[in-house]
Amino acid sequence: MERSILLQPQPEELFNKYLENDVRADERKMGEMRDIQMKPGVISNAHGSARVSIGNTVLICGIKAELTKPSPEEPGRGLIIPNVELPPLCSPIYKSGAPCEKAQTATKFLDNLLKCTNIVDTEQLCITRDVLTWVLYADIICINYDGNLLDASVTAILLALANVKLPMVKVNEDEESDEITMDDTKTFQLNIKSLPVSSSFATFDKYILRDPTRKEEAMTTGMVTYVVDEDDNIVYTEKNC
């Protein structure tokens, strides 16, 4: 091996040199985010959808609504079921098959966030108590991954939920068997109670980096995500050290 190759600085050494000068490889400051782009209604045959990009990380969220019977535990509520996927097309580090750990963590994060914060009051999804309700399947597909999956996922699912339009449904309980009628010409939108903002930070030694890229995530030793509401109250936190 040539001496010049042996003398080349290692990635961690280069990374540390950038941070010592209060700058990152993409020339951002420590607390600076990348550009965010958002577009709702990108899937015509979905009940709700959105496309979100944070830097080079790109996600698409599509929501499919189905009718089902409410659960016995919550007979007057509907369901919102998130699912995050990191397919091989988004990055060579991910393989096909069972969901990877990062995707499973993001799915659980969104599920906990929706349940703990009551961003969407799921009572509005219930058509007839203990008889019929809507279940919303929110599938988030990563098109390109360059770090900060949680912030992008939160933004994508909230934007898609705000874009949801559901047909009016009526249950005729006078019949021996409940008759369901659906009117696609009349729709209603979900009432989103709040639109919180998610902010993720990576830690490396004494440095804290907001909105880390994929390469920065690989170098850092821990991550923390704060979800803050419109009044600057922290409504949810996720730590991964």
Helices and strands as residue ranges (DSSP letters): H 3-6, H 11-20, E 36-40, E 48-54, E 57-68, E 79-85, G 88-90, H 101-117, G 122-125, E 126-128, E 132-144, H 149-162, E 165-172, E 179-189, E 197-204, E 207-210, H 214-219, E 222-228, E 234-240
